[in-house]
């Protein structure tokens, strides 16, 4: 999306954020030729839902959009806000702080907003081996993302897994975002240990981590291998998690309700199989339903 636009305030009141019916936009007036139509753009599927079409959507359909971390709302002025931020922000100031320009989001997610939807650029691939043909060789980051996606799908399909009764974790490989959906607000951080251990058990032996950085509420904890070691042990990763929680003033017994709408930022680097994972930032968002 070409052109440089100044970031402006997006006027969305708290009542609008809390009332789904109030979020129905009015029909937009004809915009200048290069202006994106106002609407909700899905950066995972490329779909766009125009602002005008929401006039005929049910409250359930509107709520589904606002709770989907892949949707971004673009207004008539070309300003962008993540749909979930509209719903979770407590004040107009928080809404305005979450606003980005189209160009900023395009650069961050490596996508392109168009009037017909979102063009999603594929992850860069390593060159095909000499001789051509065959399946392109994946990068270490792609292998890691695919492995995590497969593990989450496998856990989600386990019919005897009690965690699935109250927890669902979605991972968007494009935005590098994990969304933790929890249907039981009485659960605590310690209740997440079983799912965390399942993931670690499936990764252990294949993943070797050499850098981790966790940021939450302004507190950042970093971890590199101990002297004489090439990689970080899983025991050390558990210790890192405890220190990150302690720095943020929370414990294993902290109720998950307190994380609703909050975000962890995690930078990880290492080796998976024989491929290098370049230090990459992931986000972890909580959505208490």
C-alpha positions as CSV (number, residue, x, y, z in Angstrom):
1,X,0.0,0.0,0.0
2,X,1.8,3.1,-1.2
3,X,2.0,6.6,0.3
4,X,3.1,7.9,3.6
5,X,0.3,8.7,6.1
6,X,0.6,10.4,9.4
7,X,-0.8,8.3,12.3
8,X,-4.0,9.8,13.6
9,X,-6.3,9.1,16.4
10,X,-9.0,6.5,15.7
11,X,-12.1,7.5,17.5
12,X,-13.5,4.4,19.2
13,X,-15.1,5.0,22.5
14,X,-15.1,2.5,25.4
15,X,-18.8,2.0,25.0
16,X,-18.1,1.0,21.4
17,X,-15.4,-1.4,22.6
18,X,-17.7,-3.0,25.1
19,X,-20.8,-3.1,23.0
20,X,-20.7,-5.3,19.9
21,X,-23.7,-3.6,18.4
22,X,-22.1,-0.2,18.8
23,X,-19.1,-1.3,16.9
24,X,-21.1,-1.6,13.6
25,X,-19.5,1.1,11.5
26,X,-21.6,3.4,9.4
27,X,-21.4,3.1,5.7
28,X,-18.3,4.7,4.4
29,X,-18.3,7.7,2.1
30,X,-16.5,7.3,-1.2
31,X,-12.8,7.6,-0.5
32,X,-9.9,8.8,-2.6
33,X,-8.8,6.5,-5.3
34,X,-5.8,4.9,-3.5
35,X,-7.6,4.6,-0.2
36,X,-8.2,1.2,1.3
37,X,-11.9,0.4,2.0
38,X,-12.7,0.5,5.7
39,X,-13.1,-3.0,7.1
40,X,-11.6,-5.9,9.0
41,X,-8.6,-7.6,7.2
42,X,-7.5,-11.2,8.0
43,X,-3.7,-11.4,7.8
44,X,-3.9,-15.2,7.9
45,X,-6.4,-16.0,5.2
46,X,-6.3,-12.7,3.2
47,X,-10.0,-12.2,3.6
48,X,-11.5,-8.7,4.0
49,X,-14.9,-8.0,5.6
50,X,-16.0,-4.5,4.6
51,X,-17.3,-2.1,7.2
52,X,-20.6,-1.8,5.4
53,X,-21.2,-5.6,5.4
54,X,-21.2,-5.6,9.2
55,X,-24.4,-3.7,9.2
56,X,-26.1,-7.1,8.4
57,X,-23.9,-9.3,10.7
58,X,-25.2,-10.8,13.8
59,X,-23.7,-10.0,17.2
60,X,-22.1,-13.5,17.3
61,X,-20.5,-12.8,13.9
62,X,-19.1,-9.5,15.1
63,X,-17.8,-11.0,18.3
64,X,-16.1,-13.7,16.3
65,X,-14.2,-11.0,14.3
66,X,-13.2,-9.0,17.4
67,X,-11.8,-12.1,19.2
68,X,-9.9,-13.3,16.2
69,X,-6.2,-12.3,16.6
70,X,-5.7,-12.4,12.8
71,X,-8.1,-9.6,12.0
72,X,-7.0,-6.0,11.8
73,X,-9.4,-3.1,11.4
74,X,-8.5,-0.4,8.9
75,X,-10.4,2.9,9.0
76,X,-11.1,5.4,6.2
77,X,-7.9,7.3,7.1
78,X,-5.6,4.3,6.6
79,X,-5.0,3.7,10.3
80,X,-4.9,0.1,11.6
81,X,-5.7,-1.6,14.9
82,X,-5.7,-5.2,15.8
83,X,-9.3,-6.3,16.3
84,X,-8.7,-7.9,19.7
85,X,-7.2,-4.6,21.0
86,X,-10.6,-2.9,20.3
87,X,-12.2,-5.4,22.7
88,X,-9.6,-5.6,25.4
89,X,-8.6,-1.9,25.7
90,X,-9.9,-0.3,28.9
91,X,-9.6,3.3,27.8
92,X,-9.6,5.4,24.6
93,X,-5.9,6.1,25.3
94,X,-5.1,2.4,25.2
95,X,-7.0,2.1,21.9
96,X,-5.0,5.0,20.4
97,X,-1.7,3.5,21.6
98,X,-2.5,0.3,19.7
99,X,-3.0,2.1,16.4
100,X,-0.5,1.6,13.6
101,X,-0.2,2.8,10.1
102,X,-0.9,0.4,7.2
103,X,2.8,0.6,6.2
104,X,3.9,-0.3,9.7
105,X,1.7,-3.5,9.8
106,X,2.7,-4.5,6.3
107,X,6.4,-4.3,7.2
108,X,5.9,-6.1,10.5
109,X,3.9,-9.0,9.1
110,X,5.3,-9.0,5.6
111,X,1.9,-8.6,4.0
112,X,0.3,-6.1,1.6
113,X,-3.2,-4.6,2.2
114,X,-5.2,-4.2,-0.9
115,X,-8.8,-3.3,-1.7
116,X,-9.5,-7.0,-2.4
117,X,-7.9,-8.3,0.7
118,X,-4.5,-9.1,2.2
119,X,-1.6,-10.4,0.0
120,X,0.4,-12.8,2.3
121,X,4.0,-13.2,1.3
122,X,5.4,-16.7,1.9
123,X,8.2,-17.3,4.3
124,X,11.6,-17.1,2.5
125,X,12.9,-20.5,1.5
126,X,16.5,-21.6,1.1
127,X,17.5,-22.2,-2.5
128,X,16.7,-25.6,-4.1
129,X,19.7,-27.9,-4.0
130,X,22.0,-28.0,-7.0
131,X,20.4,-29.9,-9.9
132,X,17.0,-28.3,-9.3
133,X,13.7,-30.1,-8.8
134,X,12.4,-31.6,-5.6
135,X,10.9,-29.9,-2.6
136,X,12.5,-26.6,-1.6
137,X,14.6,-26.9,1.6
138,X,13.0,-25.2,4.6
139,X,14.9,-22.8,6.9
140,X,15.4,-23.7,10.6
141,X,12.8,-21.1,11.5
142,X,10.2,-22.7,9.2
143,X,11.0,-26.2,10.5
144,X,10.5,-24.9,14.1
145,X,7.2,-23.2,13.3
146,X,5.9,-26.3,11.4
147,X,7.0,-28.5,14.3
148,X,5.2,-26.4,16.9
149,X,2.1,-26.3,14.8
150,X,2.1,-30.1,14.4
151,X,2.6,-30.6,18.2
152,X,-0.3,-28.3,19.0
153,X,-2.5,-30.0,16.5
154,X,-1.6,-33.4,18.0
155,X,-2.3,-32.3,21.5
156,X,-5.6,-30.7,20.4
157,X,-6.7,-34.0,18.9
158,X,-6.0,-36.1,22.0
159,X,-9.5,-37.0,23.2
160,X,-8.2,-38.1,26.6
161,X,-6.4,-34.9,27.3
162,X,-8.3,-33.0,30.1
163,X,-6.5,-29.8,29.3
164,X,-8.5,-29.6,26.0
165,X,-11.6,-29.1,28.2
166,X,-10.5,-25.6,29.1
167,X,-7.5,-24.6,27.0
168,X,-6.8,-24.1,23.4
169,X,-3.5,-22.7,21.9
170,X,-3.5,-21.3,18.4
171,X,-0.3,-20.4,16.5
172,X,-0.1,-18.0,13.6
173,X,3.1,-18.7,11.7
174,X,2.8,-15.5,9.7
175,X,2.5,-13.1,12.7
176,X,4.6,-15.4,15.0
177,X,1.7,-15.1,17.5
178,X,0.4,-17.7,20.0
179,X,-3.1,-17.1,21.3
180,X,-3.9,-18.9,24.5
181,X,-7.7,-19.3,24.8
182,X,-9.0,-20.3,28.3
183,X,-12.6,-21.0,29.1
184,X,-12.1,-21.5,32.9
185,X,-11.1,-18.2,34.5
186,X,-10.3,-20.1,37.8
187,X,-7.2,-21.7,36.4
188,X,-3.8,-20.6,37.5
189,X,-0.4,-20.5,35.9
190,X,0.5,-23.9,37.5
191,X,-2.4,-25.4,35.6
192,X,-0.5,-24.6,32.4
193,X,2.4,-26.8,33.4
194,X,0.9,-30.0,32.0
195,X,0.5,-28.6,28.5
196,X,3.9,-26.9,28.7
197,X,5.5,-30.2,29.7
198,X,3.8,-32.0,26.9
199,X,5.2,-29.5,24.4
200,X,8.7,-29.7,25.9
201,X,8.6,-33.5,25.9
202,X,7.8,-33.6,22.2
203,X,10.5,-31.1,21.3
204,X,13.2,-32.4,23.6
205,X,16.0,-34.1,21.7
206,X,15.1,-32.3,18.5
207,X,15.3,-28.7,19.7
208,X,18.5,-27.1,21.2
209,X,18.1,-23.6,22.5
210,X,21.0,-21.2,22.7
211,X,19.2,-17.9,23.4
212,X,15.9,-16.9,25.1
213,X,14.6,-13.5,26.1
214,X,11.2,-13.1,27.8
215,X,9.5,-9.7,28.3
216,X,6.4,-9.1,30.3
217,X,5.0,-5.8,31.7
218,X,8.3,-4.1,30.9
219,X,10.5,-6.7,32.7
220,X,13.0,-8.6,30.5
221,X,14.9,-11.7,31.4
222,X,17.6,-13.1,29.1
223,X,19.2,-16.5,29.2
224,X,22.3,-17.9,27.3
225,X,24.1,-21.2,27.8
226,X,26.1,-21.7,31.0
227,X,29.9,-21.5,30.7
228,X,31.3,-24.5,28.9
229,X,27.9,-25.4,27.4
230,X,26.6,-24.9,23.9
231,X,22.9,-24.9,24.7
232,X,20.4,-24.0,27.4
233,X,19.1,-27.0,29.4
234,X,15.4,-27.4,29.9
235,X,15.9,-27.0,33.7
236,X,17.5,-23.7,32.9
237,X,14.5,-22.7,30.8
238,X,12.1,-23.5,33.7
239,X,14.3,-21.4,35.9
240,X,14.1,-18.6,33.4
241,X,10.3,-18.8,33.4
242,X,10.2,-18.5,37.2
243,X,12.5,-15.5,37.2
244,X,10.5,-13.8,34.4
245,X,7.3,-14.3,36.5
246,X,8.9,-13.1,39.6
247,X,10.2,-9.9,37.9
248,X,6.7,-9.2,36.8
249,X,5.3,-9.8,40.3
250,X,3.4,-13.1,39.5
251,X,3.8,-16.7,40.8
252,X,2.6,-20.1,39.6
253,X,-0.5,-19.6,41.7
254,X,-1.5,-16.3,39.9
255,X,-5.0,-16.6,38.4
256,X,-5.0,-16.7,34.6
257,X,-7.8,-14.1,34.7
258,X,-5.2,-11.4,35.5
259,X,-3.5,-12.1,32.1
260,X,-6.6,-11.4,30.0
261,X,-5.5,-9.1,27.1
262,X,-1.9,-9.1,28.3
263,X,1.1,-10.1,26.1
264,X,4.4,-11.9,26.7
265,X,7.2,-11.3,24.1
266,X,9.6,-14.2,23.7
267,X,12.7,-14.2,21.5
268,X,14.2,-17.7,20.9
269,X,17.2,-18.9,18.9
270,X,18.9,-22.3,18.6
271,X,19.0,-25.4,16.4
272,X,16.3,-27.8,15.4
273,X,17.6,-31.0,14.0
274,X,20.5,-29.8,11.9
275,X,19.1,-26.4,11.0
276,X,19.7,-23.0,12.7
277,X,16.9,-21.1,14.2
278,X,17.7,-17.4,13.9
279,X,16.7,-15.3,16.9
280,X,13.0,-14.7,16.3
281,X,10.4,-12.8,18.3
282,X,7.2,-14.5,19.2
283,X,4.2,-13.1,21.1
284,X,2.0,-14.9,23.6
285,X,-1.5,-13.4,24.0
286,X,-4.1,-14.5,26.6
287,X,-7.8,-14.5,25.8
288,X,-9.9,-15.5,28.8
289,X,-13.3,-16.4,27.4
